[in-house]
Amino acid sequence: MKPSLLDLFAGAGGSARGYQLAGFHVTGVDIRPQPRYAGDVFIQADAMTFPLDGYDAIHASPPCQLYANVTAWRGQPDDHPNLLPPTLARLAELDVPWVVENVPEAPIRPDILLCGSQFGLKVRRHRAFQCSPQLYSLLPPCRHRGLLPFMHKGERAYADALGCDWMTNREARQAIPPVFTTFIGEQLLSHLAVST
């Protein structure tokens, strides 16, 4: 039987697909309907109040717009909720491994900073991951030359470059490349194997 992972703030499931590829059974929770969710099970509910018990590991991707550089450029920082601190507080009380993902500008302790270029993706996409237990990245540095930036106009090409070809253009803007969570998920599985 596969270990279970709870995917909070799931969106269309970029992170879920990666954790599945690593070997997890993934249950996603999002406050909005996600008809194209890539995980194994989807539950429409509030991630801030959803019960956290009964899972072997938890991943959370609270909204990142408040901290993202693009929000500051547009002058809209007050239009976005700040769910990162309460999410970290909830997870800190747990005994199971957890991962929180956000933009590099977010106020988290980034154990791992990943970029699409480190995995051979043709896209420049950075994400920071705070992990309990601490996980460590042994990857080469970013290689951005000639890669698509985050808000490239060809959004369909961008979704495909992320490895999220099942998503709509809008969903892909918020997506985590599955290869990121495959990498992290394999480390989580190793940790679970050692701790059992």
C-alpha positions in Angstrom: 0.0 0.0 0.0 1.3 3.5 -0.9 1.9 6.0 1.8 -0.7 8.8 1.9 0.0 12.5 1.4 -2.4 15.4 2.0 -2.1 18.1 -0.6 -3.5 21.4 0.9 -4.3 24.4 -1.3 -4.1 21.8 -4.1 -5.2 23.7 -7.2 -5.2 21.5 -10.3 -2.5 19.3 -8.8 1.0 20.1 -10.1 2.4 19.1 -6.8 0.1 16.1 -6.6 1.3 14.7 -9.9 4.9 14.9 -8.7 4.2 13.2 -5.4 2.3 10.4 -7.2 5.3 9.8 -9.4 7.4 9.6 -6.3 5.1 6.8 -4.9 2.4 8.6 -2.8 -1.4 8.2 -2.8 -2.4 11.9 -2.9 -5.6 13.5 -1.5 -6.1 17.1 -2.5 -8.0 19.8 -0.7 -8.9 23.2 -2.2 -11.7 25.7 -1.4 -12.5 25.9 -5.1 -13.7 23.1 -7.4 -10.8 21.4 -9.3 -12.3 19.3 -12.1 -8.9 18.5 -13.5 -7.2 17.7 -10.3 -4.3 15.3 -11.0 -4.2 13.6 -7.6 -5.9 10.4 -6.5 -8.8 12.0 -4.5 -10.1 15.6 -4.4 -12.1 17.1 -1.6 -13.5 20.6 -1.9 -13.0 22.2 1.5 -11.2 24.9 3.4 -7.5 23.9 3.7 -7.2 26.0 6.9 -9.8 23.9 8.8 -9.5 20.5 7.1 -8.5 17.7 9.5 -4.8 16.9 9.2 -4.8 13.5 10.9 -4.6 10.1 9.2 -1.9 11.0 6.6 1.7 9.9 6.4 2.9 13.3 5.1 1.4 16.7 4.3 2.2 19.3 1.5 0.8 22.8 1.6 1.0 25.6 -1.0 -0.8 28.5 0.6 -1.5 31.5 -1.7 1.7 33.1 -2.7 0.4 36.3 -4.4 1.0 38.5 -1.3 4.7 37.8 -1.5 5.3 37.5 -5.2 7.3 40.2 -7.0 4.6 40.4 -9.7 2.0 41.5 -7.1 4.3 44.4 -6.0 4.8 45.4 -9.6 1.1 45.6 -10.1 0.5 47.5 -6.9 -2.0 45.0 -5.4 -0.4 43.5 -2.2 -3.4 44.2 0.0 -5.8 42.2 -2.3 -4.4 38.8 -1.2 -4.8 36.8 1.9 -1.8 36.0 4.2 -2.4 32.3 4.9 1.3 31.3 5.2 1.9 32.1 8.9 -1.3 30.2 10.1 -0.5 27.3 7.8 3.1 27.0 9.2 1.6 27.2 12.8 -0.8 24.4 12.1 1.8 22.1 10.6 4.4 22.8 13.3 2.2 21.0 15.8 2.3 17.7 13.8 4.4 14.6 14.2 4.3 13.7 10.5 6.7 15.1 7.9 5.4 18.2 6.1 6.5 20.5 3.3 5.4 24.1 2.6 6.0 25.6 -0.8 5.9 29.3 -1.8 7.7 31.9 -3.8 11.4 32.7 -2.9 10.3 36.1 -1.5 8.0 34.5 1.1 9.0 34.6 4.8 9.8 30.9 5.2 13.0 29.1 6.0 13.8 27.7 2.5 15.5 24.3 3.0 15.3 23.8 -0.7 15.1 26.3 -3.6 14.3 24.7 -6.9 14.2 26.0 -10.5 12.9 24.4 -13.6 16.3 24.7 -15.2 17.9 22.4 -12.6 15.7 19.6 -13.9 16.1 20.3 -17.6 12.7 22.1 -18.0 12.7 24.8 -20.6 11.2 27.3 -18.1 12.5 29.7 -15.4 10.4 28.9 -12.4 11.7 29.2 -8.8 10.0 27.8 -5.7 11.1 27.7 -2.1 10.3 24.7 0.2 10.4 24.6 3.9 10.4 21.0 5.1 10.0 19.1 8.4 12.2 17.1 8.5 14.9 19.3 6.8 15.6 18.0 3.4 18.6 19.1 1.3 19.0 19.7 -2.4 22.0 18.4 -4.2 21.3 20.0 -7.6 23.3 22.1 -10.0 22.8 25.9 -10.1 20.1 27.4 -12.3 20.7 27.9 -16.0 18.3 30.5 -17.2 19.7 31.5 -20.6 17.1 31.4 -23.3 14.4 30.0 -21.0 10.8 31.1 -20.8 10.1 33.6 -18.0 7.2 33.0 -15.5 4.6 35.3 -17.2 5.6 34.4 -20.8 2.7 35.3 -23.2 2.5 31.8 -24.6 0.8 30.3 -21.6 -0.1 27.0 -23.2 3.6 26.6 -24.1 4.4 27.5 -20.5 2.1 24.9 -19.0 3.6 22.3 -21.3 7.1 23.4 -20.3 6.2 22.9 -16.7 5.0 19.4 -17.3 1.3 20.3 -16.5 -0.3 19.6 -19.9 -3.7 18.7 -18.3 -4.2 22.2 -16.9 -5.9 25.2 -18.3 -3.8 28.4 -19.0 -5.1 30.0 -15.8 -4.4 26.9 -13.6 -0.9 26.6 -15.0 0.0 30.1 -13.7 -0.2 28.9 -10.1 1.2 25.4 -10.7 4.3 23.8 -9.3 6.2 21.7 -11.8 5.6 18.0 -10.9 9.3 17.3 -11.2 9.9 19.5 -8.1 7.6 17.4 -5.9 8.9 14.1 -7.4 12.3 15.2 -6.2 11.0 16.1 -2.7 8.7 13.2 -2.5 11.5 10.7 -3.0 13.3 12.2 -0.1 10.2 12.1 2.0 9.7 8.4 1.2 13.3 7.7 2.3 12.6 9.5 5.5 9.4 7.6 6.1 11.2 4.3 5.4 13.9 5.1 8.0 11.5 6.3 10.7 9.2 3.3 10.6 
